[in-house]
Amino acid sequence: MMFKKQRNTGVKVLILSSLILFVTFSCSPKVDQGYDPKKGYVGTISISGAFALYPIAVLWSEDFKKIHPNVRFNISAGGAGKGISDVLSNMVDIGLVSRDLHPIEIEKGALPVVVANDAVIGTLNSRHPNIEGLLKRGLSQEELKGIFVTGKIKKWSDLDPSFVNKNIEVYVRSDAAGAAETWAKYLGATQEELSGIGIFGDPGLAQAIKDNPLSIGFNNINYVFDLNSKKTTENIVALPLDLNSNHRIDEQESFYEELDSLTNAVATGLYPSPPARELMFVLNKKYESKLLDEFVRFVMTDKSQAYLLENGFVPLKKEMIKEESNKLLASEL
């Protein structure tokens, strides 16, 4: 009898617990695709990908959290290739991508939304023995191809007999990078066809250039310029492109000394595309999150776009913002 009484008591406790859980969940506000009627937007947004977009993505997330304190972010940089791979495998919600998408990526479900513009620029060490001459003459597309792709230009003196007769130390990216693919595209090649010492990440490549006076490489704008002084950081300079191949930088080609003049050249088309490019948030086209929609729309507001020029990017034009906003899906669900 004692056993039976204990058993009945256990059943009553189980039923009572179940009722409490039922009432609790029934009375709790329903969270629908990242939105809670009482708390507003809730949840976690995970982001990975291009070093180019990483700094501004962090700033945008911090501002978004001020408005929506119940939202958290996990953001990491690892290159555009990682970003696109992570979002297509549903490891993250947003992939940061700084290159054109490949057709196979679109077929697999990549949904690109352009959020900013910037450019990849050639970089030199400011202590190069012929730095003044290099900045005055620049390098043409064909000369850069000879350095980075074909290997026909091996020494600095191959460019000009007055330059130092030493090897050109070429640095490229070792990771699947939007910057490398964009730079290669400008030279009529692919990232795999670039030759040089492979360095991981934009910060690493910039540091390699700073450490070697005879080096040449390429970087995203915001890893070369100091955002406060608007000048290039210590031991690195932007390499001017000799667009008309006349072995001198003419007035219309001279816009590399200050950050503002360079971003203006990107915005107005004076700096060519490529290596100017669009920067994208890539989502999985099957996503069903109002929270993601809200964040992507947030980065295209006037306030969020205003951050771009301060940080070495170029804002989107209003027509582009409207066009990209129309790609978002969750608001239609």
ABEGO torsion letter per residue (X at the ends): XAAAAAAAAAAAAAAAAAAAAAAAAAABBBBBGGBBAAAEBBEBBBBBEBAAAAAAAAAAAAAAAAABAABBBBBBBAEAAAAAAAAAAGABABBBBABBBBAAAAAAGBBBBBABBBBBBBBBBAABAAAAAAAAAEBBAAAAAAAAAAGABABAAAABAABBBBBBBBBBBABBBAAAAAAAAAAGBBAAABBEBBBBEAAAAAAAAAABAABBBBBBAAAABBAAAGBBBBGBBBBBBBAAGAGBBBAAABAAABAAAAAAAAAAGABBOOABBBBBBBBBAABBBAAAAAAAAAAABAAAAAAAAAAGBBBBBAAAAAAAAAABAAAAX
